[in-house]
Amino acid sequence: MIQRHVWQEYLDRAEEMRKTAQWKSHYKNRKETIEKVFAENKEYHNLRYTRVRGLEKINSRRR
């Protein structure tokens, strides 16, 4: 018996939508606006580098 994941129908629909021209146009806009904001935050707020190495140490400093 083959079972599908509970959300597989929605994943399939999302994959179909991702291949449409409308989605590609929307994603192009996202690259030009949202990603720019992330890049500026990294640059102007010193978020490009951390002072420690390793995910555990980074997460422990956040608390």
PDB file of N, CA, C and O in Angstrom:
ATOM      1  N   MET A   1       0.833  -1.172   0.000  1.00  0.00           N
ATOM      2  CA  MET A   1       0.000   0.000   0.000  1.00  0.00           C
ATOM      3  C   MET A   1       0.887   1.248   0.000  1.00  0.00           C
ATOM      4  O   MET A   1       1.786   1.382   0.830  1.00  0.00           O
ATOM      5  N   ILE A   2       0.627   2.143  -0.925  1.00  0.00           N
ATOM      6  CA  ILE A   2       1.392   3.381  -1.030  1.00  0.00           C
ATOM      7  C   ILE A   2       0.623   4.492  -0.337  1.00  0.00           C
ATOM      8  O   ILE A   2      -0.562   4.704  -0.594  1.00  0.00           O
ATOM      9  N   GLN A   3       1.315   5.193   0.543  1.00  0.00           N
ATOM     10  CA  GLN A   3       0.678   6.304   1.248  1.00  0.00           C
ATOM     11  C   GLN A   3       1.343   7.609   0.839  1.00  0.00           C
ATOM     12  O   GLN A   3       2.561   7.684   0.682  1.00  0.00           O
ATOM     13  N   ARG A   4       0.528   8.620   0.672  1.00  0.00           N
ATOM     14  CA  ARG A   4       1.046   9.950   0.369  1.00  0.00           C
ATOM     15  C   ARG A   4       1.094  10.767   1.654  1.00  0.00           C
ATOM     16  O   ARG A   4       0.325  10.533   2.587  1.00  0.00           O
ATOM     17  N   HIS A   5       1.988  11.705   1.682  1.00  0.00           N
ATOM     18  CA  HIS A   5       2.084  12.591   2.833  1.00  0.00           C
ATOM     19  C   HIS A   5       0.789  13.385   2.963  1.00  0.00           C
ATOM     20  O   HIS A   5       0.109  13.642   1.970  1.00  0.00           O
ATOM     21  N   VAL A   6       0.458  13.763   4.169  1.00  0.00           N
ATOM     22  CA  VAL A   6      -0.781  14.493   4.444  1.00  0.00           C
ATOM     23  C   VAL A   6      -0.868  15.771   3.601  1.00  0.00           C
ATOM     24  O   VAL A   6      -1.946  16.118   3.118  1.00  0.00           O
ATOM     25  N   TRP A   7       0.235  16.460   3.426  1.00  0.00           N
ATOM     26  CA  TRP A   7       0.242  17.735   2.713  1.00  0.00           C
ATOM     27  C   TRP A   7       0.647  17.605   1.249  1.00  0.00           C
ATOM     28  O   TRP A   7       0.825  18.623   0.580  1.00  0.00           O
ATOM     29  N   GLN A   8       0.797  16.397   0.733  1.00  0.00           N
ATOM     30  CA  GLN A   8       1.322  16.211  -0.617  1.00  0.00           C
ATOM     31  C   GLN A   8       0.483  16.915  -1.682  1.00  0.00           C
ATOM     32  O   GLN A   8       1.032  17.458  -2.640  1.00  0.00           O
ATOM     33  N   GLU A   9      -0.829  16.912  -1.526  1.00  0.00           N
ATOM     34  CA  GLU A   9      -1.695  17.586  -2.502  1.00  0.00           C
ATOM     35  C   GLU A   9      -1.351  19.075  -2.590  1.00  0.00           C
ATOM     36  O   GLU A   9      -1.303  19.644  -3.681  1.00  0.00           O
ATOM     37  N   TYR A  10      -1.114  19.696  -1.443  1.00  0.00           N
ATOM     38  CA  TYR A  10      -0.788  21.118  -1.418  1.00  0.00           C
ATOM     39  C   TYR A  10       0.616  21.374  -1.965  1.00  0.00           C
ATOM     40  O   TYR A  10       0.855  22.383  -2.628  1.00  0.00           O
ATOM     41  N   LEU A  11       1.525  20.471  -1.689  1.00  0.00           N
ATOM     42  CA  LEU A  11       2.874  20.600  -2.234  1.00  0.00           C
ATOM     43  C   LEU A  11       2.850  20.506  -3.757  1.00  0.00           C
ATOM     44  O   LEU A  11       3.552  21.248  -4.443  1.00  0.00           O
ATOM     45  N   ASP A  12       2.042  19.591  -4.277  1.00  0.00           N
ATOM     46  CA  ASP A  12       1.911  19.450  -5.730  1.00  0.00           C
ATOM     47  C   ASP A  12       1.325  20.712  -6.352  1.00  0.00           C
ATOM     48  O   ASP A  12       1.789  21.167  -7.397  1.00  0.00           O
ATOM     49  N   ARG A  13       0.309  21.272  -5.711  1.00  0.00           N
ATOM     50  CA  ARG A  13      -0.308  22.498  -6.232  1.00  0.00           C
ATOM     51  C   ARG A  13       0.678  23.660  -6.204  1.00  0.00           C
ATOM     52  O   ARG A  13       0.731  24.459  -7.139  1.00  0.00           O
ATOM     53  N   ALA A  14       1.454  23.753  -5.139  1.00  0.00           N
ATOM     54  CA  ALA A  14       2.447  24.823  -5.035  1.00  0.00           C
ATOM     55  C   ALA A  14       3.505  24.668  -6.118  1.00  0.00           C
ATOM     56  O   ALA A  14       3.948  25.659  -6.697  1.00  0.00           O
ATOM     57  N   GLU A  15       3.906  23.460  -6.390  1.00  0.00           N
ATOM     58  CA  GLU A  15       4.903  23.202  -7.437  1.00  0.00           C
ATOM     59  C   GLU A  15       4.364  23.600  -8.806  1.00  0.00           C
ATOM     60  O   GLU A  15       5.095  24.170  -9.616  1.00  0.00           O
ATOM     61  N   GLU A  16       3.102  23.308  -9.070  1.00  0.00           N
ATOM     62  CA  GLU A  16       2.484  23.703 -10.341  1.00  0.00           C
ATOM     63  C   GLU A  16       2.428  25.226 -10.462  1.00  0.00           C
ATOM     64  O   GLU A  16       2.716  25.779 -11.524  1.00  0.00           O
ATOM     65  N   MET A  17       2.059  25.894  -9.384  1.00  0.00           N
ATOM     66  CA  MET A  17       1.976  27.359  -9.408  1.00  0.00           C
ATOM     67  C   MET A  17       3.351  27.978  -9.627  1.00  0.00           C
ATOM     68  O   MET A  17       3.475  29.001 -10.300  1.00  0.00           O
ATOM     69  N   ARG A  18       4.367  27.368  -9.068  1.00  0.00           N
ATOM     70  CA  ARG A  18       5.729  27.901  -9.174  1.00  0.00           C
ATOM     71  C   ARG A  18       6.221  27.923 -10.614  1.00  0.00           C
ATOM     72  O   ARG A  18       7.106  28.709 -10.951  1.00  0.00           O
ATOM     73  N   LYS A  19       5.667  27.083 -11.456  1.00  0.00           N
ATOM     74  CA  LYS A  19       6.109  26.995 -12.849  1.00  0.00           C
ATOM     75  C   LYS A  19       5.376  27.959 -13.773  1.00  0.00           C
ATOM     76  O   LYS A  19       5.693  28.008 -14.962  1.00  0.00           O
ATOM     77  N   THR A  20       4.410  28.725 -13.277  1.00  0.00           N
ATOM     78  CA  THR A  20       3.637  29.630 -14.124  1.00  0.00           C
ATOM     79  C   THR A  20       4.402  30.934 -14.362  1.00  0.00           C
ATOM     80  O   THR A  20       5.293  31.301 -13.596  1.00  0.00           O
ATOM     81  N   ALA A  21       4.033  31.618 -15.440  1.00  0.00           N
ATOM     82  CA  ALA A  21       4.670  32.896 -15.779  1.00  0.00           C
ATOM     83  C   ALA A  21       4.372  33.951 -14.721  1.00  0.00           C
ATOM     84  O   ALA A  21       5.226  34.782 -14.413  1.00  0.00           O
ATOM     85  N   GLN A  22       3.173  33.921 -14.167  1.00  0.00           N
ATOM     86  CA  GLN A  22       2.795  34.897 -13.139  1.00  0.00           C
ATOM     87  C   GLN A  22       3.702  34.756 -11.916  1.00  0.00           C
ATOM     88  O   GLN A  22       4.153  35.756 -11.357  1.00  0.00           O
ATOM     89  N   TRP A  23       3.966  33.526 -11.506  1.00  0.00           N
ATOM     90  CA  TRP A  23       4.829  33.292 -10.347  1.00  0.00           C
ATOM     91  C   TRP A  23       6.251  33.761 -10.631  1.00  0.00           C
ATOM     92  O   TRP A  23       6.888  34.377  -9.776  1.00  0.00           O
ATOM     93  N   LYS A  24       6.746  33.470 -11.829  1.00  0.00           N
ATOM     94  CA  LYS A  24       8.109  33.867 -12.171  1.00  0.00           C
ATOM     95  C   LYS A  24       8.250  35.383 -12.143  1.00  0.00           C
ATOM     96  O   LYS A  24       9.268  35.911 -11.695  1.00  0.00           O
ATOM     97  N   SER A  25       7.218  36.085 -12.628  1.00  0.00           N
ATOM     98  CA  SER A  25       7.230  37.543 -12.598  1.00  0.00           C
ATOM     99  C   SER A  25       7.224  38.045 -11.152  1.00  0.00           C
ATOM    100  O   SER A  25       7.968  38.960 -10.800  1.00  0.00           O
ATOM    101  N   HIS A  26       6.386  37.444 -10.331  1.00  0.00           N
ATOM    102  CA  HIS A  26       6.300  37.819  -8.916  1.00  0.00           C
ATOM    103  C   HIS A  26       7.637  37.573  -8.214  1.00  0.00           C
ATOM    104  O   HIS A  26       8.081  38.409  -7.427  1.00  0.00           O
ATOM    105  N   TYR A  27       8.274  36.448  -8.487  1.00  0.00           N
ATOM    106  CA  TYR A  27       9.536  36.112  -7.834  1.00  0.00           C
ATOM    107  C   TYR A  27      10.644  37.061  -8.276  1.00  0.00           C
ATOM    108  O   TYR A  27      11.529  37.402  -7.491  1.00  0.00           O
ATOM    109  N   LYS A  28      10.590  37.486  -9.544  1.00  0.00           N
ATOM    110  CA  LYS A  28      11.582  38.439 -10.028  1.00  0.00           C
ATOM    111  C   LYS A  28      11.472  39.739  -9.236  1.00  0.00           C
ATOM    112  O   LYS A  28      12.488  40.325  -8.863  1.00  0.00           O
ATOM    113  N   ASN A  29      10.239  40.194  -8.978  1.00  0.00           N
ATOM    114  CA  ASN A  29      10.039  41.393  -8.162  1.00  0.00           C
ATOM    115  C   ASN A  29      10.581  41.187  -6.760  1.00  0.00           C
ATOM    116  O   ASN A  29      11.185  42.096  -6.189  1.00  0.00           O
ATOM    117  N   ARG A  30      10.376  40.020  -6.207  1.00  0.00           N
ATOM    118  CA  ARG A  30      10.860  39.731  -4.856  1.00  0.00           C
ATOM    119  C   ARG A  30      12.381  39.847  -4.801  1.00  0.00           C
ATOM    120  O   ARG A  30      12.936  40.426  -3.867  1.00  0.00           O
ATOM    121  N   LYS A  31      13.043  39.293  -5.806  1.00  0.00           N
ATOM    122  CA  LYS A  31      14.504  39.366  -5.828  1.00  0.00           C
ATOM    123  C   LYS A  31      14.980  40.811  -5.822  1.00  0.00           C
ATOM    124  O   LYS A  31      15.990  41.140  -5.200  1.00  0.00           O
ATOM    125  N   GLU A  32      14.247  41.665  -6.517  1.00  0.00           N
ATOM    126  CA  GLU A  32      14.685  43.049  -6.651  1.00  0.00           C
ATOM    127  C   GLU A  32      14.332  43.904  -5.441  1.00  0.00           C
ATOM    128  O   GLU A  32      14.920  44.970  -5.258  1.00  0.00           O
ATOM    129  N   THR A  33      13.390  43.468  -4.613  1.00  0.00           N
ATOM    130  CA  THR A  33      12.977  44.296  -3.478  1.00  0.00           C
ATOM    131  C   THR A  33      13.363  43.674  -2.144  1.00  0.00           C
ATOM    132  O   THR A  33      14.148  44.258  -1.397  1.00  0.00           O
ATOM    133  N   ILE A  34      12.835  42.520  -1.838  1.00  0.00           N
ATOM    134  CA  ILE A  34      13.043  41.912  -0.523  1.00  0.00           C
ATOM    135  C   ILE A  34      14.500  41.535  -0.298  1.00  0.00           C
ATOM    136  O   ILE A  34      15.053  41.813   0.766  1.00  0.00           O
ATOM    137  N   GLU A  35      15.125  40.910  -1.282  1.00  0.00           N
ATOM    138  CA  GLU A  35      16.510  40.481  -1.096  1.00  0.00           C
ATOM    139  C   GLU A  35      17.425  41.687  -0.890  1.00  0.00           C
ATOM    140  O   GLU A  35      18.430  41.593  -0.185  1.00  0.00           O
ATOM    141  N   LYS A  36      17.078  42.809  -1.500  1.00  0.00           N
ATOM    142  CA  LYS A  36      17.861  44.027  -1.313  1.00  0.00           C
ATOM    143  C   LYS A  36      17.797  44.486   0.145  1.00  0.00           C
ATOM    144  O   LYS A  36      18.797  44.931   0.708  1.00  0.00           O
ATOM    145  N   VAL A  37      16.623  44.376   0.745  1.00  0.00           N
ATOM    146  CA  VAL A  37      16.455  44.764   2.149  1.00  0.00           C
ATOM    147  C   VAL A  37      17.325  43.888   3.048  1.00  0.00           C
ATOM    148  O   VAL A  37      17.978  44.391   3.962  1.00  0.00           O
ATOM    149  N   PHE A  38      17.335  42.577   2.793  1.00  0.00           N
ATOM    150  CA  PHE A  38      18.172  41.682   3.592  1.00  0.00           C
ATOM    151  C   PHE A  38      19.646  42.040   3.443  1.00  0.00           C
ATOM    152  O   PHE A  38      20.387  42.050   4.425  1.00  0.00           O
ATOM    153  N   ALA A  39      20.066  42.332   2.229  1.00  0.00           N
ATOM    154  CA  ALA A  39      21.469  42.672   1.986  1.00  0.00           C
ATOM    155  C   ALA A  39      21.847  43.962   2.707  1.00  0.00           C
ATOM    156  O   ALA A  39      22.925  44.058   3.293  1.00  0.00           O
ATOM    157  N   GLU A  40      20.959  44.951   2.663  1.00  0.00           N
ATOM    158  CA  GLU A  40      21.243  46.209   3.353  1.00  0.00           C
ATOM    159  C   GLU A  40      21.319  46.002   4.862  1.00  0.00           C
ATOM    160  O   GLU A  40      22.192  46.569   5.519  1.00  0.00           O
ATOM    161  N   ASN A  41      20.428  45.207   5.412  1.00  0.00           N
ATOM    162  CA  ASN A  41      20.478  44.928   6.853  1.00  0.00           C
ATOM    163  C   ASN A  41      21.788  44.269   7.238  1.00  0.00           C
ATOM    164  O   ASN A  41      22.399  44.629   8.244  1.00  0.00           O
ATOM    165  N   LYS A  42      22.218  43.307   6.442  1.00  0.00           N
ATOM    166  CA  LYS A  42      23.482  42.643   6.736  1.00  0.00           C
ATOM    167  C   LYS A  42      24.633  43.638   6.712  1.00  0.00           C
ATOM    168  O   LYS A  42      25.502  43.614   7.583  1.00  0.00           O
ATOM    169  N   GLU A  43      24.636  44.503   5.722  1.00  0.00           N
ATOM    170  CA  GLU A  43      25.738  45.429   5.548  1.00  0.00           C
ATOM    171  C   GLU A  43      25.752  46.521   6.619  1.00  0.00           C
ATOM    172  O   GLU A  43      26.798  46.784   7.212  1.00  0.00           O
ATOM    173  N   TYR A  44      24.620  47.154   6.872  1.00  0.00           N
ATOM    174  CA  TYR A  44      24.581  48.328   7.740  1.00  0.00           C
ATOM    175  C   TYR A  44      24.436  48.003   9.221  1.00  0.00           C
ATOM    176  O   TYR A  44      24.667  48.876  10.059  1.00  0.00           O
ATOM    177  N   HIS A  45      24.063  46.788   9.565  1.00  0.00           N
ATOM    178  CA  HIS A  45      23.884  46.424  10.970  1.00  0.00           C
ATOM    179  C   HIS A  45      24.865  45.342  11.416  1.00  0.00           C
ATOM    180  O   HIS A  45      24.640  44.659  12.415  1.00  0.00           O
ATOM    181  N   ASN A  46      25.946  45.197  10.669  1.00  0.00           N
ATOM    182  CA  ASN A  46      27.005  44.236  11.002  1.00  0.00           C
ATOM    183  C   ASN A  46      26.474  42.820  11.197  1.00  0.00           C
ATOM    184  O   ASN A  46      26.886  42.126  12.126  1.00  0.00           O
ATOM    185  N   LEU A  47      25.577  42.395  10.342  1.00  0.00           N
ATOM    186  CA  LEU A  47      25.041  41.040  10.432  1.00  0.00           C
ATOM    187  C   LEU A  47      25.711  40.094   9.438  1.00  0.00           C
ATOM    188  O   LEU A  47      25.269  38.960   9.258  1.00  0.00           O
ATOM    189  N   ARG A  48      26.757  40.555   8.809  1.00  0.00           N
ATOM    190  CA  ARG A  48      27.428  39.730   7.811  1.00  0.00           C
ATOM    191  C   ARG A  48      28.263  38.622   8.467  1.00  0.00           C
ATOM    192  O   ARG A  48      28.361  37.516   7.936  1.00  0.00           O
ATOM    193  N   TYR A  49      28.853  38.921   9.603  1.00  0.00           N
ATOM    194  CA  TYR A  49      29.713  37.948  10.277  1.00  0.00           C
ATOM    195  C   TYR A  49      29.295  37.794  11.730  1.00  0.00           C
ATOM    196  O   TYR A  49      28.649  38.676  12.297  1.00  0.00           O
ATOM    197  N   THR A  50      29.666  36.675  12.326  1.00  0.00           N
ATOM    198  CA  THR A  50      29.441  36.481  13.753  1.00  0.00           C
ATOM    199  C   THR A  50      30.791  36.477  14.464  1.00  0.00           C
ATOM    200  O   THR A  50      31.836  36.334  13.830  1.00  0.00           O
ATOM    201  N   ARG A  51      30.759  36.632  15.756  1.00  0.00           N
ATOM    202  CA  ARG A  51      32.004  36.643  16.526  1.00  0.00           C
ATOM    203  C   ARG A  51      32.400  35.263  17.006  1.00  0.00           C
ATOM    204  O   ARG A  51      33.510  35.065  17.500  1.00  0.00           O
ATOM    205  N   VAL A  52      31.500  34.313  16.863  1.00  0.00           N
ATOM    206  CA  VAL A  52      31.782  32.943  17.284  1.00  0.00           C
ATOM    207  C   VAL A  52      31.564  32.018  16.100  1.00  0.00           C
ATOM    208  O   VAL A  52      30.989  32.410  15.085  1.00  0.00           O
ATOM    209  N   ARG A  53      32.031  30.786  16.244  1.00  0.00           N
ATOM    210  CA  ARG A  53      31.852  29.799  15.181  1.00  0.00           C
ATOM    211  C   ARG A  53      30.958  28.683  15.675  1.00  0.00           C
ATOM    212  O   ARG A  53      31.034  28.283  16.837  1.00  0.00           O
ATOM    213  N   GLY A  54      30.121  28.186  14.802  1.00  0.00           N
ATOM    214  CA  GLY A  54      29.263  27.065  15.146  1.00  0.00           C
ATOM    215  C   GLY A  54      27.860  27.504  15.517  1.00  0.00           C
ATOM    216  O   GLY A  54      27.665  28.511  16.198  1.00  0.00           O
ATOM    217  N   LEU A  55      26.894  26.735  15.061  1.00  0.00           N
ATOM    218  CA  LEU A  55      25.491  27.065  15.287  1.00  0.00           C
ATOM    219  C   LEU A  55      25.133  27.049  16.767  1.00  0.00           C
ATOM    220  O   LEU A  55      24.359  27.887  17.227  1.00  0.00           O
ATOM    221  N   GLU A  56      25.690  26.103  17.513  1.00  0.00           N
ATOM    222  CA  GLU A  56      25.401  26.021  18.952  1.00  0.00           C
ATOM    223  C   GLU A  56      25.817  27.294  19.676  1.00  0.00           C
ATOM    224  O   GLU A  56      25.062  27.825  20.491  1.00  0.00           O
ATOM    225  N   LYS A  57      27.008  27.780  19.382  1.00  0.00           N
ATOM    226  CA  LYS A  57      27.504  28.980  20.051  1.00  0.00           C
ATOM    227  C   LYS A  57      26.707  30.212  19.643  1.00  0.00           C
ATOM    228  O   LYS A  57      26.436  31.080  20.473  1.00  0.00           O
ATOM    229  N   ILE A  58      26.335  30.290  18.385  1.00  0.00           N
ATOM    230  CA  ILE A  58      25.533  31.428  17.927  1.00  0.00           C
ATOM    231  C   ILE A  58      24.193  31.433  18.635  1.00  0.00           C
ATOM    232  O   ILE A  58      23.748  32.476  19.115  1.00  0.00           O
ATOM    233  N   ASN A  59      23.547  30.284  18.705  1.00  0.00           N
ATOM    234  CA  ASN A  59      22.240  30.198  19.359  1.00  0.00           C
ATOM    235  C   ASN A  59      22.335  30.459  20.856  1.00  0.00           C
ATOM    236  O   ASN A  59      21.408  31.027  21.434  1.00  0.00           O
ATOM    237  N   SER A  60      23.428  30.060  21.501  1.00  0.00           N
ATOM    238  CA  SER A  60      23.553  30.273  22.942  1.00  0.00           C
ATOM    239  C   SER A  60      23.772  31.751  23.257  1.00  0.00           C
ATOM    240  O   SER A  60      23.390  32.206  24.335  1.00  0.00           O
ATOM    241  N   ARG A  61      24.367  32.497  22.361  1.00  0.00           N
ATOM    242  CA  ARG A  61      24.588  33.930  22.590  1.00  0.00           C
ATOM    243  C   ARG A  61      23.304  34.723  22.443  1.00  0.00           C
ATOM    244  O   ARG A  61      23.187  35.819  22.991  1.00  0.00           O
ATOM    245  N   ARG A  62      22.345  34.188  21.713  1.00  0.00           N
ATOM    246  CA  ARG A  62      21.096  34.887  21.453  1.00  0.00           C
ATOM    247  C   ARG A  62      20.217  34.979  22.683  1.00  0.00           C
ATOM    248  O   ARG A  62      19.401  35.895  22.785  1.00  0.00           O
ATOM    249  N   ARG A  63      20.358  34.067  23.608  1.00  0.00           N
ATOM    250  CA  ARG A  63      19.464  33.983  24.773  1.00  0.00           C
ATOM    251  C   ARG A  63      19.760  34.971  25.813  1.00  0.00           C
ATOM    252  O   ARG A  63      19.084  35.007  26.841  1.00  0.00           O
TER     253      ARG A  63
END
